Amino acid sequence: MNDIVKELSLLLLYLTSWEEDAVIAKVCRSWKGYPFETLDDLTEEEYISGSRRSKSVYITEKGIRKAQEIAKKYQIEDDNI
Protein backbone atom coordinates (compact mmCIF):
# COMPACT_ATOMS: atom_id res chain seq x y z
CA MET A 1 0.00 0.00 0.00
CA ASN A 2 2.90 2.36 0.79
CA ASP A 3 4.18 2.03 -2.78
CA ILE A 4 0.78 2.98 -4.19
CA VAL A 5 0.58 6.04 -1.93
CA LYS A 6 4.08 7.13 -3.03
CA GLU A 7 3.26 6.54 -6.68
CA LEU A 8 -0.01 8.48 -6.58
CA SER A 9 1.48 11.28 -4.46
CA LEU A 10 4.26 11.78 -7.00
CA LEU A 11 1.67 11.81 -9.78
CA LEU A 12 -0.44 14.42 -7.96
CA LEU A 13 2.63 16.54 -7.23
CA TYR A 14 3.42 16.46 -10.94
CA LEU A 15 -0.14 17.10 -12.16
CA THR A 16 -0.55 20.10 -9.85
CA SER A 17 2.92 21.52 -10.53
CA TRP A 18 3.96 24.72 -12.24
CA GLU A 19 7.09 25.76 -14.06
CA GLU A 20 9.31 28.54 -12.71
CA ASP A 21 12.33 30.28 -14.14
CA ALA A 22 15.34 29.57 -11.94
CA VAL A 23 18.77 31.11 -12.34
CA ILE A 24 20.11 28.36 -14.58
CA ALA A 25 17.00 26.71 -16.04
CA LYS A 26 13.28 26.23 -15.61
CA VAL A 27 12.19 24.09 -12.68
CA CYS A 28 9.03 22.18 -11.88
CA ARG A 29 7.55 22.99 -8.44
CA SER A 30 4.54 21.81 -6.49
CA TRP A 31 2.92 22.45 -3.12
CA LYS A 32 3.67 19.72 -0.63
CA GLY A 33 0.41 18.86 1.11
CA TYR A 34 1.13 15.17 1.50
CA PRO A 35 2.18 12.95 4.42
CA PHE A 36 5.72 13.72 5.56
CA GLU A 37 6.70 10.04 5.42
CA THR A 38 5.71 9.90 1.76
CA LEU A 39 7.57 13.11 0.94
CA ASP A 40 10.63 11.79 2.79
CA ASP A 41 10.53 8.58 0.74
CA LEU A 42 10.18 10.52 -2.53
CA THR A 43 13.12 12.70 -1.51
CA GLU A 44 15.27 9.67 -0.67
CA GLU A 45 14.44 8.18 -4.08
CA GLU A 46 15.48 11.52 -5.67
CA TYR A 47 12.08 12.20 -7.25
CA ILE A 48 11.68 15.50 -5.37
CA SER A 49 13.91 17.89 -3.50
CA GLY A 50 13.56 20.91 -1.27
CA SER A 51 13.81 22.21 2.22
CA ARG A 52 11.73 20.73 5.03
CA ARG A 53 10.76 24.30 5.93
CA SER A 54 9.44 25.33 2.53
CA LYS A 55 5.83 24.83 1.50
CA SER A 56 6.76 23.60 -1.96
CA VAL A 57 9.14 21.09 -3.49
CA TYR A 58 11.07 20.79 -6.72
CA ILE A 59 10.26 17.80 -8.87
CA THR A 60 13.51 16.44 -10.26
CA GLU A 61 13.98 15.34 -13.87
CA LYS A 62 13.91 11.77 -12.58
CA GLY A 63 10.66 12.55 -10.77
CA ILE A 64 9.10 14.10 -13.87
CA ARG A 65 9.95 11.04 -15.96
CA LYS A 66 8.56 8.70 -13.28
CA ALA A 67 5.37 10.76 -12.93
CA GLN A 68 4.86 10.65 -16.69
CA GLU A 69 5.23 6.85 -16.62
CA ILE A 70 2.67 6.65 -13.82
CA ALA A 71 0.26 8.90 -15.74
CA LYS A 72 0.49 6.58 -18.74
CA LYS A 73 -0.01 3.56 -16.48
CA TYR A 74 -3.27 5.03 -15.17
CA GLN A 75 -4.22 6.35 -18.61
CA ILE A 76 -4.24 9.96 -17.45
CA GLU A 77 -3.86 12.47 -20.23
CA ASP A 78 -1.38 15.22 -19.55
CA ASP A 79 -0.41 18.00 -21.95
CA ASN A 80 3.19 17.82 -20.70
CA ILE A 81 3.73 14.18 -21.74
N, C-alpha and C positions, 0 to 999 in steps of 0.2 A: 504494500500500500504506500509506503514511503517513497518508492520510486515513481509511482503514479503522481503523487502530490508534487514531487520535484519537477517532473516532466511538465505537468499542467501549469505549475507556477512559472516556470521558464517561458512557456508559451504565452501566458497572460502578460508577463513582463514585456515580452517582445511585441505582442499585439497592441499593447497600450503605450508603447514607447514613442518617443519623438527624437528627431535628429537635431543636434546642436553643433554649431561651429566651435571647435576647440582651437587652440593655438596652432597645432600641427595639421589636424584633419578634422573631419566631421565625426561625431560620436553619437551613439545610440544610448539614450537614457530612459529610465522609467521610475515611477514612484514605487517605493518598496513597502507595500502594505500586506506583507505575507509573513507567515510564522518565521521567527528568527532562526529556528533550527533548519528550516528549508533554505533560507537565504545563506546561512553558513555553509550548508552542503554545496549549494550552487557556486559559492565563492571558492571553496576548496577544489571544486572540479573545474575552476577557471572559466565558468560561463558568465559570471558577473564579477564586478569589482566595485569598490567604493568604501568610503569611511562608514564605520558603525554609527557615527553621529549624524551623518547626512540623511535626508529624507528620500533621496533618490540613489539609484545605482547606475553604473555603466554596464551595458551588455557588451561583452567582448565579441570579437569576430567569431571565435569558437562558439560562443553562446548564440549568436545570430544564426550561424549555420545549423546548429542543433535545433533551435526553435523552428527554423524553416522545415527541417526534416519532420519534426513533430506535427507541424501544421499539415504537411502532406499526409502523414499517417492518419490524422483525424479528418482528412478531406476538408480542411478549412482554407478557404480562398483568402489570399493576402496579396495586395497589390505590390508588395515589396519582394515577393518570391520570383 
